[in-house]
């Protein structure tokens, strides 16, 4: 058994390396089955790490933003590319993708529940978007952080749990 002791800095480097090695593989056209599995895995990671402590309502809101980004011009067009957008080249859209969270121990029960929820949400993306619980949000952040992206061109729409959601300002 090989044990690795990593500081947060080393963990971040490991995550960035894993993402860098994975992104070229995402460029190739995967089979429908492989794409479905990748979408579910990436959505599960996004929901688990971004909103796992927020319960189902918070996770659904985050899924809505991910789904909306995937169909919005100017954002990547797959779930995985949305979740890992910017990693590691210029900063992550979702903090867990760069901060080493993926190498920390997980709650198996929460992971399984999130995996099941991700499957359910992916099966009916249109219903998630039609529910529009975030009121058109393309961005969000936790209420205990001040993101460096600012809210220029965006307005706050709703707070769900500890997450504040932002939609583009109508022009």
N, C-alpha and C positions, 0 to 999 in steps of 0.2 A: 504494500500500500504506500503510495507516494503522497505525502502531505505537503501542502504549499502554505506557507505563512506569508500573507500579503498585507502590506499597509494599504490604506485607501488609495494612495498614489499608484502603487503597484497594481491594485485591483482595477483602477481606472485604465491603466495602460493595457491590462489584459482584456478588458471589455472593448477598448478601442481596437486592439489587434483582432479580436474575434469579429467585430463588426466589419473591419477593413477586409478581412478574409472572406466574409459572407457576402458583401455587397456585389462583387463581380459575379458571383453565382446567381444573384437576383436579376442580373442583366439578361441572362439567357432565358428563353421562353420555356417555363416549366409545364409539365402536364397539368391538366385540370385538377387531378387528385393531389399532386404535389403543391400546386398553388393554394388549394383549399386548406391543406394541412399548414402551410406556411402562414396563411392569413389567420388561421385560428391560433397558432402559436404566438404570432406577433401581437394579435389583439389581446390574447390572454396576458402576455407580458405587460402590455400597455395598461390594461385594466388593473392587474394585480399590483403593479408597482406605483401607478399613479393614483389609484382610487380604492385599493384593497381595503383600506380602513374606513371607507365611506359607505359601505353597504351596497346593495344592488342598485339603488337609485343613483348614487354617485358614479358607479361603474357604467351604468347605461348612459349617463350624461357624457362621460369621457368617450365612450364608444360612438356616440352621436357625432362628436367633434371629429374623431378619426374618420368615420364614414364620410362626413361632409367634406373634409379636406381631400379625400381620395377622389371626389367628383368635382372639385373646384379648380378652375384654371389657376395656375401658379403654384400648385402643390403637387407632390408625387401622386401617381394614380393607383398605387396598390397599398394595402394595409401595412405591409412590412416597410415599404419605402416611406410612408407617412410616419410610422412610429420611429424609424431610425433616421429620419431626415436630418442631415447635417452631421451625423456622427461618422467618424470622429473629426472630419475635416474642419468644420467651422463652428462647432458647438451643437448641442443636441436640442431638438424641439421638446423632447421628453427627458427630464433630468435623469431618470434611472438609466438611460442608455449611455451616459457618460460618467456617472458618479460612483460606479462600482456596486450599486445596489444588486445587480444581477448575480453577483458572486457571494452575496450574503445568504445565510440560511433562510429557507422558506417555510411557511406553514403549509404542510401538505394538505390539510383540510381546506384551507382558503384557496390554495392553488387548484385543487380539484373542483371546487365550487365555481371558481372563476373560469376554468376550462369549460365547464358545462354551460355557464352563462354566455361565454364567447361563442360557442357553437349555436346556441339558441338565437343570439343576436345576428350572427352571420347568415343564418337561415332566412331571415327576413329583415334585411337592411332597410328596405323601403319603409317598413312599419316604424323602425327606430327613427328614421329621418322625418317621417310624417308626424310622429308624436311631437317633435320639435320642442322638447323640454328645455333646451338651452336657448331657444328663440334665435336660431340662426348662427350660433357661435362657431367661430373658427379658431378661437384661442381661449385658454383658461390658465389660471394659476391658483395655487393654494393661498389662503388668506394670510398666511404667516410669512410670505415672501414678497419681495418687490422685484418683479422680473426686469431684466435689462432691455427687453424688447419694447417697453412703453406701450401706450394704448393709442398712439396717433392713428387716426383713420378708423378706430374701433370704439365702440361704446359698450359699457357694461350692460348685460342683459338680465342676468339672474345669478344668484348664489345658491348652490346646491351643496349642502354639507360645508366643507371647508374650501370648496373650489368656487372661484369667481369666473364667470364666463363672459366673453366679449364677442360681439358680432361686428362686421364691417358697418360703418356709418353709411346709411342710404344717401345716394347722391342724386 
